[in-house]
Amino acid sequence: MVSLTARPPLGVGRAAKRTLVLMVAPTRKQLDSWIEDMQGLYAILVNDPTDVSAAREAVANLWSEYGDPDMPADVADMLIQAIEIGYAAALRDVRDGDFDDDIREWRPDLAD
């Protein structure tokens, strides 16, 4: 059995977290495979130095608030990389114009 702590939504205090118990625990081999896969994905997708810096800063802010200090370091590293991948992908999508119309709606003060 594995005990995971569910993080509360942003803005909700740590007292609101719940513990979930799962009946299946990954094997060390499975975990190592997931870590290796995440490292490979990270190497492919997180390669712009500006994005790396922005993603690391964003993750540091999130992790300092919601990270679990009791989590095994290799699992924490894998989760941090996953968050950085998502953040960098979002930055790339914004840069590529995928959200231009949405940004104009969200931030009309930025319109020409």
All heavy atoms as an XYZ file, in Angstrom:
866
protein
N       0.819     -1.175      0.000
C       0.000      0.000      0.000
C       0.871      1.250      0.000
O       1.899      1.289      0.633
C      -0.866      0.014      1.251
C      -2.318     -0.120      0.939
S      -3.337      0.111      2.372
C      -3.269     -1.495      3.101
N       0.409      2.264     -0.702
C       1.117      3.528     -0.776
C       0.200      4.608     -0.247
O      -0.976      4.654     -0.577
C       1.501      3.856     -2.237
C       2.115      5.233     -2.327
C       2.433      2.805     -2.778
N       0.720      5.465      0.558
C      -0.053      6.587      1.082
C       0.391      7.845      0.360
O       1.562      8.177      0.343
C       0.180      6.728      2.588
O      -0.467      7.876      3.069
N      -0.543      8.506     -0.278
C      -0.246      9.742     -0.978
C      -1.012     10.872     -0.318
O      -2.146     10.698      0.096
C      -0.667      9.658     -2.441
C       0.023      8.606     -3.291
C      -0.578      8.605     -4.674
C       1.506      8.884     -3.368
N      -0.412     12.014     -0.254
C      -1.088     13.173      0.300
C      -1.611     14.017     -0.838
O      -0.844     14.459     -1.685
C      -0.126     14.000      1.170
O       0.378     13.156      2.207
C      -0.825     15.192      1.783
N      -2.912     14.201     -0.886
C      -3.514     15.035     -1.917
C      -3.361     16.489     -1.523
O      -3.654     16.862     -0.400
C      -4.995     14.680     -2.078
N      -2.878     17.275     -2.432
C      -2.673     18.687     -2.172
C      -3.990     19.438     -2.320
O      -4.745     19.181     -3.236
C      -1.657     19.279     -3.142
C      -0.312     18.636     -2.998
C       0.306     19.061     -1.686
N       1.534     18.327     -1.488
C       1.941     17.929     -0.308
N       1.243     18.179      0.758
N       3.050     17.274     -0.171
N      -4.231     20.400     -1.443
C      -5.442     21.207     -1.586
C      -5.293     22.146     -2.764
O      -4.178     22.422     -3.204
C      -5.485     21.988     -0.269
C      -4.073     22.074      0.164
C      -3.424     20.788     -0.310
N      -6.401     22.656     -3.299
C      -6.307     23.626     -4.379
C      -5.548     24.862     -3.917
O      -5.482     25.145     -2.717
C      -7.765     23.978     -4.681
C      -8.583     22.912     -4.041
C      -7.764     22.348     -2.934
N      -4.995     25.599     -4.879
C      -4.283     26.822     -4.536
C      -5.188     27.709     -3.695
O      -6.374     27.824     -3.943
C      -3.840     27.565     -5.793
C      -2.750     26.885     -6.603
C      -2.487     27.663     -7.881
C      -1.475     26.754     -5.811
N      -4.631     28.327     -2.697
C      -5.390     29.222     -1.837
C      -6.023     28.534     -0.641
O      -6.582     29.172      0.228
N      -5.947     27.215     -0.590
C      -6.503     26.465      0.534
C      -5.346     26.043      1.420
O      -4.334     25.559      0.940
C      -7.286     25.221      0.044
C      -7.783     24.411      1.214
C      -8.427     25.645     -0.858
N      -5.467     26.238      2.707
C      -4.372     25.957      3.635
C      -3.992     24.495      3.699
O      -4.731     23.614      3.288
N      -2.804     24.257      4.230
C      -2.290     22.887      4.357
C      -3.185     22.007      5.226
O      -3.189     20.805      5.086
C      -0.875     22.910      4.931
C       0.164     23.346      3.933
C       1.545     23.158      4.543
N       2.563     23.508      3.590
C       3.153     22.622      2.795
N       2.848     21.371      2.856
N       4.082     23.021      1.954
N      -3.940     22.589      6.116
C      -4.803     21.800      6.984
C      -5.871     21.055      6.194
O      -6.434     20.071      6.666
C      -5.463     22.702      8.024
N      -6.136     21.529      4.979
C      -7.187     20.920      4.172
C      -6.720     19.692      3.400
O      -7.516     19.050      2.742
C      -7.743     21.958      3.192
N      -5.443     19.336      3.456
C      -4.973     18.200      2.673
C      -5.529     16.890      3.234
O      -5.808     16.765      4.413
C      -3.457     18.179      2.572
C      -2.718     17.904      3.842
C      -1.220     17.991      3.580
C      -0.449     17.788      4.853
N       0.981     17.894      4.636
N      -5.680     15.925      2.310
C      -6.212     14.618      2.678
C      -5.196     13.546      2.324
O      -4.378     13.746      1.457
C      -7.485     14.322      1.886
C      -8.590     15.321      2.093
C      -9.626     15.149      1.018
N      -9.016     15.733     -0.167
C      -9.343     15.439     -1.408
N     -10.262     14.602     -1.665
N      -8.745     15.994     -2.428
N      -5.278     12.446      2.991
C      -4.394     11.332      2.663
C      -5.204     10.267      1.945
O      -6.259      9.854      2.404
C      -3.761     10.751      3.945
O      -2.993     11.772      4.555
C      -2.871      9.572      3.612
N      -4.706      9.848      0.795
C      -5.338      8.806      0.004
C      -4.487      7.551      0.109
O      -3.269      7.619      0.086
C      -5.411      9.227     -1.465
C      -6.111     10.547     -1.765
C      -5.952     10.878     -3.250
C      -7.572     10.461     -1.402
N      -5.110      6.424      0.211
C      -4.377      5.165      0.288
C      -4.682      4.371     -0.979
O      -5.829      4.145     -1.315
C      -4.764      4.366      1.548
C      -4.037      3.038      1.564
C      -4.469      5.177      2.794
N      -3.633      3.986     -1.677
C      -3.772      3.177     -2.875
C      -3.371      1.750     -2.556
O      -2.484      1.511     -1.756
C      -2.879      3.724     -3.989
C      -3.116      5.185     -4.378
C      -2.095      5.603     -5.437
C      -4.514      5.378     -4.901
N      -3.987      0.815     -3.233
C      -3.724     -0.590     -2.970
C      -2.555     -1.120     -3.800
O      -2.118     -2.225     -3.584
C      -4.975     -1.417     -3.250
C      -6.152     -1.043     -2.372
S      -5.789     -1.122     -0.605
C      -5.650     -2.861     -0.361
N      -2.056     -0.342     -4.743
C      -0.987     -0.810     -5.611
C       0.210      0.126     -5.473
O       0.073      1.325     -5.517
C      -1.457     -0.828     -7.079
C      -0.334     -1.271     -7.992
C      -2.668     -1.712     -7.239
N       1.358     -0.457     -5.297
C       2.592      0.322     -5.236
C       3.453     -0.057     -6.436
O       3.567     -1.229     -6.765
C       3.342      0.031     -3.946
N       4.056      0.932     -7.095
C       4.922      0.587     -8.228
C       6.178     -0.128     -7.745
O       6.665      0.119     -6.640
C       5.267      1.946     -8.837
C       5.083      2.923     -7.720
C       4.016      2.357     -6.838
N       6.683     -0.989     -8.594
C       7.953     -1.642     -8.280
C       9.085     -0.645     -8.525
O       8.907      0.374     -9.199
C       8.185     -2.866     -9.183
O       8.318     -2.420    -10.534
C       7.043     -3.864     -9.064
N      10.247     -0.918     -7.993
C      11.407     -0.056     -8.219
C      11.717      0.022     -9.711
O      12.061      1.083    -10.238
C      12.615     -0.603     -7.435
C      13.850      0.249     -7.540
C      13.685      1.505     -6.717
N      13.890      2.670     -7.556
C      13.812      3.920     -7.122
N      13.523      4.180     -5.871
N      13.998      4.921     -7.923
N      11.565     -1.107    -10.408
C      11.830     -1.143    -11.844
C      10.858     -0.230    -12.593
O      11.263      0.503    -13.497
C      11.717     -2.581    -12.359
C      12.075     -2.745    -13.806
C      12.029     -4.204    -14.220
C      12.379     -4.341    -15.679
N      12.373     -5.728    -16.130
N       9.571     -0.267    -12.228
C       8.592      0.615    -12.858
C       8.924      2.084    -12.584
O       8.892      2.916    -13.491
C       7.184      0.318    -12.337
C       6.592     -0.974    -12.830
C       5.288     -1.289    -12.126
O       5.185     -1.189    -10.909
N       4.297     -1.670    -12.912
N       9.230      2.376    -11.343
C       9.557      3.742    -10.964
C      10.784      4.236    -11.731
O      10.780      5.351    -12.275
C       9.789      3.832     -9.454
C       9.979      5.216     -8.876
C       8.814      6.129     -9.193
C      10.183      5.122     -7.370
N      11.813      3.422    -11.808
C      13.018      3.805    -12.556
C      12.691      4.044    -14.030
O      13.228      4.972    -14.645
C      14.104      2.738    -12.424
C      14.730      2.711    -11.041
O      14.576      3.694    -10.281
O      15.371      1.688    -10.709
N      11.790      3.241    -14.594
C      11.387      3.409    -15.982
C      10.657      4.737    -16.169
O      10.894      5.462    -17.143
C      10.498      2.244    -16.414
O       9.998      2.450    -17.713
N       9.775      5.073    -15.243
C       9.042      6.346    -15.329
C      10.007      7.527    -15.210
O       9.878      8.517    -15.916
C       7.976      6.440    -14.252
C       6.908      5.394    -14.337
C       6.553      4.654    -15.433
C       6.076      4.964    -13.276
N       5.543      3.788    -15.103
C       5.227      3.954    -13.794
C       5.957      5.309    -11.937
C       4.265      3.319    -13.020
C       4.995      4.674    -11.161
C       4.172      3.689    -11.701
N      10.953      7.417    -14.310
C      11.938      8.484    -14.125
C      12.754      8.663    -15.400
O      12.974      9.784    -15.861
C      12.833      8.191    -12.901
C      12.015      8.321    -11.614
C      14.053      9.102    -12.883
C      12.700      7.778    -10.377
N      13.178      7.568    -15.986
C      13.950      7.630    -17.225
C      13.117      8.241    -18.357
O      13.610      9.083    -19.118
C      14.424      6.225    -17.612
C      15.318      6.195    -18.827
C      15.805      4.790    -19.139
O      16.125      4.038    -18.203
O      15.867      4.461    -20.338
N      11.847      7.842    -18.453
C      10.967      8.405    -19.478
C      10.804      9.913    -19.289
O      10.844     10.681    -20.254
C       9.586      7.744    -19.437
C       9.601      6.302    -19.901
O      10.605      5.869    -20.528
O       8.614      5.590    -19.631
N      10.620     10.338    -18.062
C      10.434     11.764    -17.774
C      11.704     12.533    -18.115
O      11.639     13.633    -18.665
C      10.054     11.965    -16.307
C       9.547     13.346    -16.005
S       8.050     13.799    -16.913
C       6.916     12.532    -16.376
N      12.861     11.963    -17.806
C      14.126     12.628    -18.135
C      14.285     12.777    -19.647
O      14.746     13.813    -20.131
C      15.298     11.862    -17.535
C      15.372     11.980    -16.030
C      16.363     11.020    -15.394
O      16.773     10.032    -15.989
N      16.750     11.314    -14.163
N      13.880     11.752    -20.395
C      13.962     11.822    -21.857
C      13.017     12.870    -22.420
O      13.396     13.660    -23.298
N      11.806     12.899    -21.915
C      10.831     13.896    -22.351
C      11.307     15.298    -22.016
O      11.201     16.222    -22.828
C       9.484     13.601    -21.688
C       8.270     14.359    -22.175
C       8.051     14.144    -23.671
C       7.037     13.918    -21.390
N      11.872     15.457    -20.837
C      12.402     16.754    -20.410
C      13.500     17.218    -21.367
O      13.520     18.372    -21.785
C      12.939     16.643    -18.983
C      13.384     17.963    -18.396
C      12.498     18.735    -17.657
C      14.679     18.432    -18.568
C      12.893     19.950    -17.118
C      15.083     19.645    -18.026
C      14.186     20.396    -17.296
O      14.580     21.597    -16.773
N      14.398     16.317    -21.713
C      15.518     16.669    -22.600
C      15.023     17.118    -23.975
O      15.618     18.000    -24.594
C      16.473     15.484    -22.744
N      13.925     16.550    -24.419
C      13.372     16.899    -25.727
C      12.599     18.214    -25.674
O      12.727     19.059    -26.559
C      12.443     15.773    -26.234
C      13.254     14.512    -26.543
C      11.646     16.220    -27.456
C      12.410     13.271    -26.761
N      11.803     18.398    -24.636
C      10.852     19.509    -24.616
C      11.293     20.763    -23.876
O      10.769     21.840    -24.122
C       9.517     19.032    -24.024
C       8.805     17.946    -24.820
C       7.560     17.472    -24.096
C       8.467     18.451    -26.215
N      12.217     20.636    -22.966
C      12.628     21.798    -22.175
C      14.058     22.141    -22.568
O      15.008     21.682    -21.951
C      12.507     21.523    -20.652
C      12.812     22.776    -19.862
C      11.124     20.999    -20.299
N      14.185     22.947    -23.629
C      15.528     23.214    -24.132
C      15.800     24.693    -24.398
O      16.921     25.056    -24.694
C      15.813     22.380    -25.383
C      14.686     22.452    -26.374
O      14.024     23.473    -26.503
N      14.445     21.358    -27.065
N      14.793     25.552    -24.287
C      15.011     26.987    -24.449
C      15.470     27.541    -23.103
O      14.765     27.395    -22.102
C      13.712     27.657    -24.896
C      13.859     29.143    -25.102
O      14.187     29.852    -24.124
O      13.618     29.606    -26.222
N      16.652     28.154    -23.033
C      17.174     28.626    -21.743
C      16.220     29.560    -20.999
O      16.112     29.497    -19.776
C      18.470     29.357    -22.119
C      18.866     28.791    -23.433
C      17.591     28.422    -24.136
N      15.498     30.408    -21.729
C      14.538     31.310    -21.081
C      13.396     30.516    -20.474
O      12.952     30.806    -19.351
C      13.996     32.335    -22.098
O      15.098     33.033    -22.665
C      13.057     33.319    -21.441
N      12.913     29.513    -21.197
C      11.832     28.669    -20.682
C      12.291     27.864    -19.475
O      11.542     27.690    -18.520
C      11.322     27.715    -21.764
C      10.585     28.433    -22.882
O      10.373     29.660    -22.770
O      10.241     27.761    -23.876
N      13.519     27.361    -19.533
C      14.060     26.585    -18.408
C      14.062     27.441    -17.151
O      13.603     27.024    -16.089
C      15.484     26.059    -18.716
C      16.127     25.482    -17.474
C      15.440     25.027    -19.829
N      14.548     28.653    -17.277
C      14.616     29.556    -16.128
C      13.231     29.876    -15.589
O      12.993     29.818    -14.377
C      15.342     30.842    -16.543
O      15.368     31.754    -15.479
N      12.291     30.209    -16.476
C      10.930     30.535    -16.048
C      10.241     29.326    -15.423
O       9.558     29.448    -14.393
C      10.115     31.045    -17.238
N      10.433     28.149    -16.015
C       9.808     26.939    -15.485
C      10.372     26.595    -14.107
O       9.613     26.237    -13.201
C      10.020     25.769    -16.454
N      11.668     26.714    -13.951
C      12.275     26.400    -12.650
C      11.786     27.349    -11.569
O      11.535     26.943    -10.435
C      13.796     26.424    -12.755
C      14.307     25.208    -13.482
C      15.804     25.113    -13.505
N      16.180     23.878    -14.186
C      17.351     23.655    -14.723
N      18.293     24.570    -14.653
N      17.597     22.514    -15.322
N      11.650     28.618    -11.914
C      11.160     29.590    -10.934
C       9.711     29.283    -10.545
O       9.358     29.310     -9.365
C      11.257     31.007    -11.496
C      10.809     32.059    -10.504
C      10.976     33.472    -11.021
O      11.703     33.688    -11.994
O      10.370     34.365    -10.422
N       8.881     28.976    -11.538
C       7.480     28.650    -11.258
C       7.366     27.401    -10.387
O       6.596     27.362     -9.428
C       6.715     28.455    -12.569
N       8.146     26.383    -10.716
C       8.101     25.142     -9.946
C       8.617     25.368     -8.524
O       8.045     24.842     -7.563
C       8.898     24.021    -10.646
C       9.035     22.806     -9.752
C       8.214     23.640    -11.942
N       9.657     26.155     -8.389
C      10.182     26.436     -7.045
C       9.117     27.089     -6.176
O       8.972     26.746     -4.996
C      11.417     27.329     -7.143
N       8.366     28.001     -6.767
C       7.293     28.650     -6.013
C       6.210     27.654     -5.612
O       5.744     27.651     -4.466
C       6.683     29.799     -6.819
C       7.630     30.960     -6.974
O       8.500     31.190     -6.137
N       7.490     31.696     -8.062
N       5.805     26.810     -6.555
C       4.785     25.797     -6.249
C       5.304     24.775     -5.241
O       4.620     24.426     -4.281
C       4.357     25.059     -7.519
C       3.440     25.784     -8.467
C       3.297     24.995     -9.759
C       2.079     26.004     -7.825
N       6.504     24.277     -5.487
C       7.051     23.197     -4.661
C       7.294     23.665     -3.231
O       7.114     22.893     -2.290
C       8.323     22.645     -5.288
C       8.600     21.239     -4.856
C       9.539     20.821     -3.976
C       7.897     20.063     -5.261
N       9.484     19.461     -3.812
C       8.479     18.971     -4.594
C       6.832     19.830     -6.129
C       8.029     17.674     -4.765
C       6.399     18.533     -6.296
C       6.985     17.473     -5.622
N       7.696     24.934     -3.063
C       7.944     25.418     -1.706
C       6.651     25.456     -0.896
O       6.678     25.302      0.320
C       8.599     26.799     -1.740
O       7.698     27.771     -2.232
N       5.537     25.615     -1.573
C       4.244     25.661     -0.887
C       3.610     24.274     -0.762
O       3.038     23.942      0.257
C       3.295     26.597     -1.639
C       1.903     26.699     -1.036
C       1.860     27.451      0.284
O       2.774     28.248      0.546
O       0.906     27.238      1.059
N       3.705     23.466     -1.823
C       2.944     22.222     -1.869
C       3.788     20.958     -1.945
O       3.254     19.866     -1.917
C       1.971     22.245     -3.054
C       0.946     23.328     -2.897
C       1.064     24.528     -3.579
C      -0.121     23.169     -2.036
C       0.132     25.538     -3.416
C      -1.052     24.168     -1.857
C      -0.916     25.356     -2.557
O      -1.836     26.347     -2.378
N       5.095     21.080     -2.064
C       5.950     19.897     -2.141
C       5.967     19.140     -0.829
O       5.769     19.705      0.247
N       6.180     17.875     -0.908
C       6.196     17.006      0.275
C       7.646     16.715      0.653
O       8.347     16.005     -0.061
C       5.461     15.709     -0.043
C       5.313     14.813      1.160
O       6.000     15.020      2.180
O       4.493     13.875      1.084
N       8.106     17.237      1.788
C       9.505     17.026      2.171
C       9.837     15.562      2.472
O      11.003     15.189      2.493
C       9.676     17.902      3.412
C       8.301     18.109      3.943
C       7.376     18.035      2.767
N       8.824     14.742      2.683
C       9.054     13.328      2.979
C       9.069     12.457      1.726
O       9.305     11.255      1.816
C       7.986     12.815      3.951
C       8.041     13.541      5.284
O       9.158     13.894      5.723
O       6.975     13.781      5.877
N       8.823     13.059      0.582
C       8.790     12.304     -0.664
C      10.215     11.877     -1.035
O      11.149     12.655     -0.873
C       8.208     13.182     -1.773
C       8.047     12.478     -3.102
S       7.335     13.583     -4.349
C       5.723     13.889     -3.641
N      10.383     10.659     -1.534
C      11.716     10.242     -1.989
C      12.240     11.217     -3.045
O      11.488     11.683     -3.911
C      11.475      8.857     -2.589
C      10.207      8.379     -1.950
C       9.389      9.609     -1.690
N      13.514     11.520     -2.974
C      14.108     12.540     -3.851
C      13.911     12.226     -5.328
O      13.631     13.129     -6.119
C      15.589     12.694     -3.527
N      14.048     10.961     -5.723
C      13.914     10.646     -7.148
C      12.481     10.839     -7.633
O      12.248     11.270     -8.756
C      14.442      9.250     -7.481
C      13.835      8.136     -6.646
O      13.110      8.424     -5.670
O      14.100      6.963     -6.961
N      11.510     10.573     -6.780
C      10.106     10.795     -7.141
C       9.834     12.298     -7.211
O       9.184     12.779     -8.142
C       9.155     10.108     -6.138
C       7.705     10.457     -6.434
C       9.357      8.594     -6.170
N      10.345     13.043     -6.250
C      10.181     14.501     -6.261
C      10.799     15.086     -7.527
O      10.188     15.942     -8.184
C      10.806     15.116     -5.019
N      11.993     14.630     -7.885
C      12.653     15.123     -9.100
C      11.806     14.833    -10.340
O      11.686     15.675    -11.232
C      14.036     14.501     -9.266
C      15.042     15.006     -8.246
O      14.786     16.044     -7.596
O      16.090     14.347     -8.094
N      11.217     13.643    -10.393
C      10.381     13.280    -11.534
C       9.157     14.192    -11.606
O       8.807     14.694    -12.686
C       9.935     11.818    -11.431
C       9.039     11.381    -12.574
S       8.480      9.654    -12.446
C       7.481      9.699    -10.965
N       8.516     14.446    -10.491
C       7.339     15.317    -10.484
C       7.712     16.755    -10.834
O       6.989     17.430    -11.580
C       6.652     15.261     -9.127
C       5.990     13.929     -8.792
C       5.458     13.942     -7.371
C       4.889     13.609     -9.786
N       8.828     17.217    -10.326
C       9.293     18.570    -10.647
C       9.561     18.688    -12.144
O       9.163     19.666    -12.787
C      10.534     18.925     -9.811
C      10.118     19.157     -8.351
C      11.266     20.133    -10.382
C      11.275     19.241     -7.375
N      10.200     17.675    -12.724
C      10.445     17.696    -14.166
C       9.130     17.697    -14.941
O       9.007     18.400    -15.952
C      11.305     16.514    -14.595
C      12.764     16.691    -14.263
C      13.620     15.574    -14.840
O      13.187     14.433    -14.965
N      14.848     15.911    -15.181
N       8.155     16.935    -14.481
C       6.854     16.891    -15.162
C       6.196     18.270    -15.150
O       5.645     18.718    -16.162
C       5.949     15.855    -14.502
N       6.260     18.953    -14.027
C       5.680     20.298    -13.936
C       6.447     21.255    -14.845
O       5.832     22.066    -15.557
C       5.678     20.789    -12.477
C       4.795     19.895    -11.610
C       5.193     22.233    -12.406
C       4.982     20.111    -10.109
N       7.776     21.161    -14.851
C       8.573     22.023    -15.723
C       8.262     21.768    -17.192
O       8.197     22.706    -17.994
C      10.066     21.830    -15.452
C      10.517     22.422    -14.138
C      12.003     22.233    -13.870
O      12.713     21.648    -14.703
O      12.450     22.696    -12.809
N       8.045     20.518    -17.560
C       7.680     20.188    -18.939
C       6.362     20.866    -19.304
O       6.239     21.490    -20.363
C       7.583     18.660    -19.135
C       8.967     18.025    -19.082
C       6.874     18.321    -20.455
C       8.947     16.512    -18.935
N       5.383     20.758    -18.440
C       4.088     21.387    -18.702
C       4.193     22.893    -18.809
O       3.591     23.517    -19.693
N       4.968     23.491    -17.928
C       5.141     24.941    -17.938
C       5.843     25.391    -19.223
O       5.413     26.338    -19.884
C       5.926     25.379    -16.705
C       5.823     26.852    -16.426
C       4.810     27.359    -15.612
C       6.734     27.750    -16.965
C       4.714     28.718    -15.360
C       6.647     29.103    -16.714
C       5.629     29.586    -15.904
O       5.535     30.924    -15.664
N       6.900     24.699    -19.587
C       7.635     25.050    -20.801
C       6.760     24.854    -22.045
O       6.815     25.661    -22.981
C       8.922     24.227    -20.911
N       5.951     23.807    -22.062
C       5.048     23.578    -23.196
C       4.016     24.702    -23.283
O       3.697     25.179    -24.380
C       4.354     22.223    -23.059
N       3.505     25.150    -22.145
C       2.551     26.261    -22.138
C       3.207     27.540    -22.649
O       2.608     28.286    -23.435
C       1.988     26.467    -20.735
N       4.442     27.802    -22.224
C       5.158     28.981    -22.722
C       5.329     28.912    -24.236
O       5.139     29.911    -24.950
C       6.526     29.094    -22.055
C       6.546     29.510    -20.589
C       7.958     29.404    -20.035
C       6.003     30.916    -20.418
N       5.679     27.748    -24.735
C       5.862     27.569    -26.180
C       4.541     27.812    -26.920
O       4.504     28.479    -27.946
C       6.399     26.168    -26.480
C       6.744     25.955    -27.943
C       7.234     24.550    -28.255
N       6.230     23.562    -27.888
C       6.425     22.598    -26.982
N       7.586     22.458    -26.387
N       5.461     21.748    -26.691
N       3.438     27.294    -26.370
C       2.135     27.499    -26.995
C       1.760     28.979    -27.041
O       1.242     29.466    -28.047
C       1.046     26.718    -26.250
C       1.161     25.219    -26.452
O       1.905     24.778    -27.356
O       0.503     24.482    -25.693
N       2.034     29.688    -25.952
C       1.755     31.128    -25.928
C       2.642     31.844    -26.951
O       2.175     32.684    -27.722
C       1.949     31.710    -24.508
C       1.924     33.232    -24.530
C       0.877     31.172    -23.564
N       3.916     31.508    -26.971
C       4.856     32.123    -27.905
C       4.446     31.862    -29.347
O       4.580     32.726    -30.219
C       6.266     31.599    -27.656
C       7.331     32.332    -28.449
C       8.737     31.784    -28.238
N       9.113     31.577    -26.859
C       9.176     30.382    -26.242
N       8.898     29.273    -26.906
N       9.538     30.277    -24.984
N       3.927     30.666    -29.624
C       3.526     30.299    -30.981
C       2.185     30.919    -31.385
O       1.728     30.734    -32.509
C       3.440     28.781    -31.122
C       4.807     28.110    -31.074
O       5.839     28.813    -31.173
O       4.838     26.868    -30.926
N       1.537     31.606    -30.448
C       0.282     32.279    -30.770
C      -0.969     31.448    -30.562
O      -2.060     31.863    -30.947
N      -0.821     30.289    -29.963
C      -1.971     29.411    -29.774
C      -3.060     30.017    -28.882
O      -4.207     29.574    -28.930
C      -1.533     28.065    -29.179
C      -0.661     27.270    -30.132
O      -0.535     27.653    -31.315
O      -0.086     26.253    -29.691
N      -2.701     31.015    -28.090
C      -3.662     31.615    -27.167
C      -3.838     33.117    -27.384
O      -4.326     33.816    -26.497
C      -3.220     31.353    -25.714
C      -3.296     29.911    -25.339
C      -2.155     29.117    -25.388
C      -4.490     29.331    -24.963
C      -2.216     27.777    -25.051
C      -4.561     27.990    -24.635
C      -3.418     27.210    -24.670
N      -3.483     33.605    -28.570
C      -3.554     35.043    -28.806
C      -4.942     35.618    -28.542
O      -5.075     36.649    -27.886
C      -3.113     35.379    -30.236
C      -1.607     35.287    -30.422
O      -0.888     35.063    -29.415
O      -1.153     35.434    -31.571
N      -5.979     34.970    -29.080
C      -7.337     35.475    -28.870
C      -7.723     35.423    -27.398
O      -8.353     36.351    -26.883
C      -8.351     34.684    -29.704
C      -8.167     34.931    -31.203
O      -7.630     36.009    -31.567
O      -8.551     34.059    -31.996
N      -7.347     34.350    -26.726
C      -7.658     34.228    -25.305
C      -6.942     35.305    -24.496
O      -7.521     35.899    -23.587
C      -7.251     32.846    -24.775
C      -8.051     31.727    -25.416
O      -9.293     31.842    -25.470
O      -7.428     30.751    -25.849
N      -5.693     35.562    -24.846
C      -4.919     36.567    -24.108
C      -5.553     37.943    -24.279
O      -5.660     38.708    -23.319
C      -3.440     36.556    -24.553
C      -2.783     35.256    -24.073
C      -2.701     37.774    -24.004
C      -1.404     34.997    -24.637
N      -6.007     38.252    -25.492
C      -6.675     39.541    -25.715
C      -7.932     39.650    -24.859
O      -8.271     40.723    -24.368
C      -7.012     39.712    -27.190
C      -5.812     40.018    -28.037
C      -6.205     40.290    -29.498
N      -5.033     40.236    -30.330
C      -4.657     39.172    -31.034
N      -5.365     38.078    -31.026
N      -3.557     39.212    -31.760
N      -8.630     38.535    -24.687
C      -9.836     38.530    -23.856
C      -9.475     38.658    -22.377
O     -10.102     39.396    -21.630
C     -10.615     37.237    -24.097
C     -11.919     37.167    -23.324
C     -12.672     35.885    -23.594
O     -12.603     35.382    -24.741
O     -13.320     35.376    -22.654
N      -8.456     37.916    -21.953
C      -8.051     37.941    -20.546
C      -7.424     39.270    -20.178
O      -7.538     39.720    -19.036
C      -7.049     36.825    -20.247
C      -7.536     35.433    -20.519
C      -8.805     34.968    -20.421
C      -6.728     34.329    -20.936
N      -8.841     33.638    -20.768
C      -7.582     33.216    -21.076
C      -5.370     34.173    -21.214
C      -7.130     31.966    -21.480
C      -4.924     32.923    -21.599
C      -5.789     31.834    -21.722
N      -6.662     39.839    -21.103
C      -5.905     41.062    -20.830
C      -6.187     42.113    -21.908
O      -5.333     42.410    -22.746
C      -4.398     40.756    -20.802
C      -3.917     39.825    -19.709
C      -3.858     40.503    -18.343
N      -3.225     41.804    -18.337
C      -1.909     42.011    -18.223
N      -1.080     41.007    -18.094
N      -1.420     43.240    -18.236
N      -7.385     42.699    -21.914
C      -7.710     43.691    -22.946
C      -6.767     44.905    -22.903
O      -6.611     45.576    -23.919
C      -9.154     44.095    -22.628
C      -9.420     43.616    -21.254
C      -8.468     42.491    -20.984
N      -6.113     45.139    -21.770
C      -5.176     46.260    -21.664
C      -3.937     46.047    -22.537
O      -3.196     46.995    -22.796
C      -4.768     46.482    -20.206
C      -4.161     45.236    -19.577
O      -4.816     44.174    -19.601
O      -3.035     45.332    -19.047
N      -3.724     44.834    -23.037
C      -2.571     44.559    -23.894
C      -2.870     44.740    -25.371
O      -1.969     44.668    -26.198
C      -2.070     43.131    -23.662
C      -1.556     42.810    -22.261
C      -1.164     41.337    -22.178
C      -0.384     43.687    -21.896
N      -4.151     44.955    -25.703
C      -4.535     45.089    -27.103
C      -3.894     46.318    -27.732
O      -3.626     47.314    -27.052
C      -6.053     45.169    -27.228
N      -3.649     46.223    -29.026
C      -3.022     47.356    -29.760
C      -3.899     48.574    -29.725
O      -4.993     48.681    -29.842
C      -2.742     46.955    -31.208
C      -1.771     45.771    -31.269
O      -1.131     45.441    -30.250
O      -1.651     45.215    -32.342
